[in-house]
Amino acid sequence: MFDRKVLKDRAKAQMLRSYSKMFLACLIVNFLAGGGIGLSTKRLQNFRIDSLPSFKQVIVLAIIAIISVIAIVFTIFVLSPLRVGLKKFMIDNSKGRAELNALLFPFQEEYGNIVLVAFMKNLFIFLWSLIGIIPTILLGFSGYIDRLVPIFQEIETISPMMALELLGVSALWFVLTLVFSVPAIIKELQYSMVDYMLSDNPRIDWKTALSESKEMMVGNKWAYVKLLLSFILWFIVANVCCFVGNFLLDPYVEATFAELYLELSGQNLAYKKF
């Protein structure tokens, strides 16, 4: 186990020393990860493809498919390495020598291996996440979805019994989906240190990285979750402050989890077990 307060205090010390650099580093990575996509999505909210002629629908779907492929390629070959670069920046910042060019570290050293390890990590998490769709498949085969569609179409005129049925099935689906998503959540926790390990050793092979991250998180997964939940009030305040609030909070969160890695990897001489 680790002391959450100690980790946060060290993160705050980082912020007092170099918050502007931390903010800029997080802004660059997080804007590339979601800023542009968010703006594009907002423009498409009121767009209805069924209002177009058939041949134009095909063209629009083809464009959407191409954009999706580009987004996936961008995530694999640009965004994932940049996230490793952000971890490198935060670790260097904890040691007092952070420079923004640390973000480009993955593109300058062992780029291919970093891409491969990050891809394999995300692939395994994705495959485990597929278990979470089992409840939806089961409801589909059982015929519940076919029964619920008419209810949704006449939602304003449904009877109390139909509303109760809708509520019950929805609650059952939610609980089952949550339960079946647990394996993917566990894998996400087990592999949470992989990006940090890559920032420390970009030559590490993917099997070793996944295995060592998994070993590092033994006995620490629930503590990791509690550390994440300790930011819940900050997340609420950040969202109340709209989009800007999340950008302001990111350096604090990133610095805290970088400190966690230094603790678990034994690089912090002040690390204690409780």
LORO-748800 format. One record per residue (C-alpha): x, y, z; residue in one letter. Coordinates in steps of 0.1 Angstrom, whole numbers, padded with zeros to 4 digits. Each point is the difference from the previous one (the first is absolute). Example, Ala and Ser with C-alpha at 12.3 -4.5 7.8 and 13.67 -1.06 7.14 Angstrom:
REM LORO-748800
SITE      px      py      pz   type
SITE    0123   -0045    0078      A
SITE    0014    0034   -0007      S
This chain:
REM LORO-748800
SITE      px      py      pz   type
SITE    0000    0000    0000      M
SITE    0010    0036   -0003      F
SITE   -0009    0033    0016      D
SITE   -0023    0020   -0022      R
SITE    0007    0032    0019      K
SITE    0037   -0003   -0005      V
SITE   -0004   -0005   -0037      L
SITE   -0022    0030   -0004      K
SITE    0023    0022    0021      D
SITE    0028   -0009   -0023      R
SITE   -0021    0008   -0030      A
SITE   -0010    0034    0015      K
SITE    0037    0007    0005      A
SITE    0006   -0007   -0037      Q
SITE   -0028    0024   -0009      M
SITE    0014    0028    0022      L
SITE    0034   -0005   -0018      R
SITE   -0011   -0003   -0036      S
SITE   -0038    0001   -0005      Y
SITE    0002    0020   -0033      S
SITE    0021   -0027   -0017      K
SITE   -0022   -0028    0015      M
SITE   -0031    0018   -0012      F
SITE    0014    0005   -0035      L
SITE    0011   -0036   -0003      A
SITE   -0034   -0014    0010      C
SITE   -0018    0026   -0022      L
SITE    0019   -0012   -0031      I
SITE   -0007   -0037    0006      V
SITE   -0036    0003    0012      N
SITE   -0010    0025   -0027      F
SITE    0013   -0024   -0027      L
SITE   -0018   -0029    0018      A
SITE   -0034    0017    0002      G
SITE   -0002    0036   -0009      G
SITE   -0003   -0002   -0038      G
SITE   -0023   -0031    0003      I
SITE   -0023    0018    0024      G
SITE   -0003    0030   -0024      L
SITE   -0008   -0023   -0029      S
SITE   -0026   -0019    0020      T
SITE   -0017    0032    0010      K
SITE   -0005    0009   -0037      R
SITE   -0015   -0034   -0008      L
SITE   -0025   -0001    0029      Q
SITE   -0029    0014   -0022      N
SITE    0010   -0017   -0032      F
SITE   -0024   -0027   -0012      R
SITE    0013   -0024   -0026      I
SITE   -0034   -0015   -0007      D
SITE   -0011    0034   -0015      S
SITE    0025   -0005   -0029      L
SITE   -0005   -0019   -0032      P
SITE    0013   -0036    0000      S
SITE    0031    0007   -0021      F
SITE    0010    0029    0023      K
SITE   -0006   -0022    0031      Q
SITE    0026   -0025   -0015      V
SITE    0025    0028   -0005      I
SITE   -0006    0014    0035      V
SITE    0005   -0035    0015      L
SITE    0032   -0005   -0020      A
SITE    0013    0033    0013      I
SITE   -0008   -0009    0035      I
SITE    0017   -0034   -0004      A
SITE    0031    0018   -0014      I
SITE    0001    0025    0028      I
SITE   -0004   -0029    0025      S
SITE    0030   -0018   -0015      V
SITE    0021    0031    0001      I
SITE   -0010    0006    0036      A
SITE    0011   -0036    0009      I
SITE    0033    0004   -0018      V
SITE    0006    0034    0016      F
SITE   -0007   -0015    0035      T
SITE    0024   -0030   -0006      I
SITE    0029    0018   -0016      F
SITE   -0002    0036    0015      V
SITE   -0022    0002    0030      L
SITE    0011   -0031    0019      S
SITE    0037    0010   -0003      P
SITE   -0008    0035    0011      L
SITE   -0017   -0014    0031      R
SITE    0032   -0018    0008      V
SITE    0019    0032   -0006      G
SITE   -0023    0017    0025      L
SITE    0008   -0026    0026      K
SITE    0037    0006   -0007      K
SITE   -0005    0037    0005      F
SITE   -0018   -0005    0033      M
SITE    0027   -0024    0013      I
SITE    0028    0024   -0010      D
SITE   -0019    0029    0016      N
SITE   -0002   -0020    0032      S
SITE    0038   -0002   -0001      K
SITE    0003    0037   -0007      G
SITE    0011    0000   -0036      R
SITE   -0031    0000   -0022      A
SITE    0001    0015   -0035      E
SITE   -0029    0001   -0025      L
SITE    0021   -0019   -0026      N
SITE   -0005   -0031    0022      A
SITE   -0033   -0003   -0017      L
SITE    0018   -0008   -0032      L
SITE    0022   -0026    0017      F
SITE   -0019   -0030   -0014      P
SITE    0005    0012   -0036      F
SITE    0037    0003    0005      Q
SITE    0009   -0032    0017      E
SITE   -0014   -0035   -0006      E
SITE   -0032    0014   -0016      Y
SITE   -0010   -0033   -0016      G
SITE    0002   -0020    0032      N
SITE   -0019    0027    0020      I
SITE   -0028   -0001   -0026      V
SITE    0000   -0038    0001      L
SITE   -0001   -0003    0038      V
SITE   -0027    0027    0003      A
SITE   -0020   -0017   -0027      F
SITE    0002   -0034    0016      M
SITE   -0011    0015    0034      K
SITE   -0030    0017   -0015      N
SITE   -0009   -0031   -0021      L
SITE   -0001   -0023    0030      F
SITE   -0022    0025    0019      I
SITE   -0023    0003   -0030      F
SITE   -0003   -0038   -0004      L
SITE   -0009   -0003    0037      W
SITE   -0025    0028   -0003      S
SITE   -0020   -0020   -0026      L
SITE   -0012   -0021    0029      I
SITE   -0021    0030    0010      G
SITE   -0023   -0003   -0031      I
SITE   -0011   -0035    0010      I
SITE   -0031    0013    0020      P
SITE   -0011    0020   -0030      T
SITE    0004   -0030   -0023      I
SITE   -0020   -0022    0025      L
SITE   -0028    0025    0002      L
SITE   -0001    0002   -0038      G
SITE   -0003   -0038   -0003      F
SITE   -0026   -0002    0027      S
SITE   -0023    0024   -0019      G
SITE    0000    0027    0027      Y
SITE    0014    0026   -0023      I
SITE   -0028   -0006   -0026      D
SITE   -0026    0004    0028      R
SITE    0016    0032    0013      L
SITE    0002    0018   -0034      V
SITE   -0038    0007   -0002      P
SITE    0001    0011    0036      I
SITE    0027    0026   -0008      F
SITE   -0019    0012   -0030      Q
SITE   -0032    0006    0021      E
SITE    0018    0011    0031      I
SITE   -0026    0027    0008      E
SITE   -0029   -0023    0000      T
SITE    0014   -0032    0017      I
SITE   -0019   -0015    0029      S
SITE    0014   -0003    0035      P
SITE    0007   -0038   -0005      M
SITE    0019    0007   -0033      M
SITE    0020    0027    0017      A
SITE    0008   -0024    0029      L
SITE    0011   -0026   -0026      E
SITE    0021    0025   -0018      L
SITE    0017    0011    0033      L
SITE    0006   -0036    0011      G
SITE    0016   -0011   -0033      V
SITE    0021    0032   -0001      S
SITE    0012   -0006    0035      A
SITE    0008   -0036   -0007      L
SITE    0019    0009   -0032      W
SITE    0020    0027    0019      F
SITE    0010   -0023    0029      V
SITE    0009   -0029   -0024      L
SITE    0020    0023   -0022      T
SITE    0019    0014    0030      L
SITE    0007   -0035    0013      V
SITE    0012   -0012   -0034      F
SITE    0022    0031   -0003      S
SITE    0020   -0009    0031      V
SITE    0027   -0021   -0018      P
SITE    0008    0029   -0024      A
SITE    0002    0024    0030      I
SITE    0024   -0024    0018      I
SITE    0022   -0002   -0032      K
SITE   -0001    0038   -0002      E
SITE    0013    0002    0035      L
SITE    0026   -0027   -0005      Q
SITE    0015    0017   -0030      Y
SITE   -0002    0036    0014      S
SITE    0038    0002    0005      M
SITE    0009   -0011   -0036      V
SITE    0003    0035   -0014      D
SITE    0022    0011    0029      Y
SITE    0022   -0031   -0004      M
SITE    0004    0009   -0037      L
SITE    0011    0035    0009      S
SITE    0026   -0015    0023      D
SITE    0011   -0028   -0024      N
SITE   -0012    0005   -0036      P
SITE    0018   -0033   -0010      R
SITE   -0021   -0022    0023      I
SITE   -0020   -0027   -0020      D
SITE   -0038    0000    0003      W
SITE   -0002   -0034    0018      K
SITE    0024    0012    0027      T
SITE   -0017    0034    0003      A
SITE   -0035   -0015    0005      L
SITE    0014   -0027    0024      S
SITE    0020    0025    0021      E
SITE   -0029    0025    0001      S
SITE   -0023   -0028    0011      K
SITE    0024   -0010    0027      E
SITE    0005    0036    0012      M
SITE   -0038    0004    0005      M
SITE   -0004   -0031    0021      V
SITE   -0016    0011    0032      G
SITE   -0002    0036   -0013      N
SITE   -0030    0000   -0023      K
SITE   -0026    0010    0026      W
SITE    0024    0026    0014      A
SITE    0004    0013   -0036      Y
SITE   -0038    0003   -0004      V
SITE   -0003    0018    0034      K
SITE    0028    0024   -0012      L
SITE   -0020    0007   -0031      L
SITE   -0033    0005    0019      L
SITE    0018    0024    0023      S
SITE   -0001    0025   -0029      F
SITE   -0038   -0003   -0004      I
SITE   -0008    0034    0016      L
SITE    0027    0016   -0022      W
SITE   -0016   -0016   -0031      F
SITE   -0034    0013    0010      I
SITE    0014    0035    0005      V
SITE    0019   -0002   -0033      A
SITE   -0031   -0010   -0019      N
SITE   -0020    0028    0016      V
SITE    0027    0023   -0014      C
SITE   -0007   -0015   -0034      C
SITE    0027   -0012   -0024      F
SITE    0028    0022    0014      V
SITE   -0003   -0015    0035      G
SITE    0011   -0034   -0012      N
SITE    0031    0014   -0016      F
SITE    0009    0018    0032      L
SITE   -0004   -0031    0020      L
SITE    0019   -0024   -0023      D
SITE    0035    0010    0012      P
SITE   -0009   -0008    0036      Y
SITE   -0014   -0035   -0009      V
SITE    0029   -0008   -0023      E
SITE    0026    0010    0025      A
SITE   -0016   -0020    0027      T
SITE   -0001   -0032   -0020      F
SITE    0036    0006   -0011      A
SITE    0009    0001    0037      E
SITE   -0019   -0032    0004      L
SITE    0022   -0017   -0026      Y
SITE    0031    0012    0016      L
SITE   -0012   -0014    0033      E
SITE   -0010   -0034   -0014      L
SITE    0032   -0004   -0021      S
SITE    0022    0008    0031      G
SITE    0015    0031   -0016      Q
SITE   -0011    0023    0028      N
SITE    0023   -0004    0030      L
SITE   -0028    0013    0023      A
SITE   -0023   -0028   -0010      Y
SITE   -0015   -0019    0030      K
SITE   -0024   -0028    0002      K
SITE   -0029    0002    0024      F
